[in-house]
Structure formats: C-alpha cells, structure tokens
C-alpha cells in the first residue's frame, strides 16, 4: 500500500499513538546559533537587562489576503474578531468540532483584508484546508519555516525584550515612541527604515517584535545590537529561546487534536505523509493507547478568558457545553533539587540510569507529556522541563486537576518512558524515576504575572 497521506500512515501502523510515540522527530527546532555568549547570561538578560530574540527562522508565516480574510479567521478562531482592524494582533486558537485544540498562533492584521498567521506549520495547514473546504474568497502566500524552506525566508522577525528594551528601542527610533497598546502594532525608525512592530512583554517589561523584508535582516539586527551595546544587550541563541515560554506561562506544543474522528478523516487524507503532523513525535511518561487522552481544550490551556461566543466558529457548540465542566488548571512545577541531582548522578552508574536531562531544555519529543500524580493518583500532565538561571532551578509547565493545582501542593512527576523507552532515536536506555515537585503560580515570574498586560 502506498502511504501518501497522514490517514494512510495511521491506517498502516494501526494506531496513531504508536505512530507518534515511535516517530523519529525530536524536539521542535530553532535553527539559529545555540549560544551567542552563554545561555546562563542570555537567560538572565531578558529578566534583568535586554535581549534580542531572532524569530526569523523557526516559525511558518501564512499570509492570507482577500475579501473573506476576516470571515475565515472568525470561522476558525475561538476568540473574538470584533475589533478586527489594521495594526491589531490577536491570539488565534482554533479547535476541532469537538472543541479540542488544533493549534495556537498569532494573527497580525496587516490590512483590513490581509493578515499573517504565525507559528507552527500545523496552523497554516488547518487554515488552508478549511478555506478551501468552505470556499472562502482568499489567497495564500506561504512562507515555510527555514527547515522546510528550499529558498529563503520572506521576512525577518526580531524581538527585543527586558527591562532595558524600551530605552534601546527609543534610541533606535531617535526619540520617544508612542506607547502602542498591548498587542497593537505601529512603526518605528530603525537604521533609516520605517519598521512595523508589535508590542508585548514576555518578561513583564514592555518590548517590541519587529518585522519586515528579509533583505533588511542584517541591517536591522546590527542596528539593534549596536544601539543596545551600552545597555549590555545580549543576542539569545536557541538554547535560551527554548526556555523562555515557561517563565511567561505559554504552553508551547499541545498535540493537534486531529488524529481521530470520522469528521476529520478528510483532513487527514488531505495532509500528506510528509506533513509536520504526520511526523511529529509524542513523548513522556503519560501513556495511553487512546490518542484522545492527549487532546486539550482551550479551557485546559488557560484560554477560557479568550473564548467568546459572539460569533460562529468551528467547535463553538462543544465549547459551550464544556465551559462549566471541570477542566485542567495551568500551573508551574518547581522540581525538587535533590531528585534532579539524582537523575544527573545516575549518569555515573554502570547499570540502571535515568532519562537524560539535557540542559537547559530537556525536550526530546515534539510534544512532551509527562504524568503527574498526587498520592499515587493521576492528576494531570507536565510539559517541557527546563532549567532557568532566573529561578536557579528546574521547572515545567503543568495542567492539573483543581484538587492539585493550588500553589504549595506537593505532587510527583514520573520522568522517563516506560519499558526503557520507545522507538524515538532521542530516547536512550533508561529506567523511570519519580521527581517530587511543588506547584507554583503560572507564570512563575512575579513581574510577568503582575504586569504582563499593564
């Protein structure tokens, strides 16, 4: 049997979980220099000084243009598009008809009839398929992430963050910058160019995300670093970038909820066997033969506040029904220091050893899901463990039942995969162990938690 589509691949293997847990793909890739100085100082710079994140290569950009651009986005997004207009950016969470998350991206509304949807390739795939299925009058310009791009990127994307970021940006601009509101866009001067920028503040301080044509990549990057020299700005490499979502509380890689259900069979048949969804990997100690046990709702991910029933969208009826049901709560887990040291010490054992903790980000699968228990009872999952100098310890994001989600609660995380691992090349021979964890708020950064939207 020729395996040409995702559906063909699932049918050939027999179970989507077996396909995903034994996939060869490792963690999501950030194809830039691992470290420009060292990851410890780079991590601390975005909390205590200023940092330049280069986002030009790892995300897929889908430019949507046409009279139905807004209608298409409203049809897909759980969040409201009521204030759709030029220079507004919005989170773009989209779901299956059953109310489970397919993806999470950012929409940059460039013009009334033109937008750019930015994040993983799975977001672009879902939007493109649904537009064709429903006959929306739009056209697409797909700028694939660097790993899939045979040419070069259409645009650069730089993020300047940290307490000193605004001073650097005003220096670049040659004077004060009108304070864009949160998740609004405007323009500033950089090296003789008018550059569009989005305001947000992952570190809790005001920062901007600058974007423009790739021909200006070197010009803009060099200007940012030169203006930031007196402030000690640091360019951050991929090691640091892989750890920042955790401090700001963003859940990076929920498994797209597309691998089951007859109503999505046509989509799986539309996706090629070479697609991102057909080749990503699922890892960790949370193990089930039912792929739907890995699906998450917007409420589980902490997005309940953005779900708005002021428009019709795919999954609306299901989310209205799920709204008042129990759901997971997003928290931070701080890992017990002695248990972490035990994992590292096992590398010196001649016999059993525990799953390797790669530092600073121990992501060995595209979608890592580790089991969290309390008093021996499953209470949720942990996602993307990292070490960060800013808290001097290991942390991970977690989605926990309400009974275990209060700050200060002690829980246990199972680290490693059962029976010595799976077919993933990134998984070595090991045995599982338990890591004691303490529940802390999300985001763990007090500054980010209290001032992010202010």
Secondary structure, 3 states (H helix, E strand, C coil): CCCCEHHHHHHHHCCHHHHHHCCCCCCCCCCCCCCCCCHHHHHHHHHHCCEEEECCCCCEEEEEECCCHHHHHHHHECCCCCCCCCCEEEEEEEECCCCCEEEEEEEEEEECCEEEEEECHHHHHHHHHHHHHHCCCCEEEEECCHHHCCCCCCEEEEEEECCCHHHHHHHHHCCCCCCCCCCEEEEEEECCEEEEEEEECCCCCCEEEEEEEHHHHHHHHHHHHHHCHHHCCEEECHHHHCCHHHHHCCCCCCCCCCCCCHHHHHHHHHCECCCHHHHCCEECCCCCCCHHHHCCCCCCCCCHHHCCCCCCCCCHHHHHHHCCCCCCEEEEEEECHHHHHHHHHHHHCCCCCECCCCCCECCCCCEECEEEEECCEEEEEEEEEEEECCCCEEEEEEEECHHHCCCCCEEEEEECCHHHCCCCCCCCCCECEEEEEEEECCCCCHHHHHHCCC
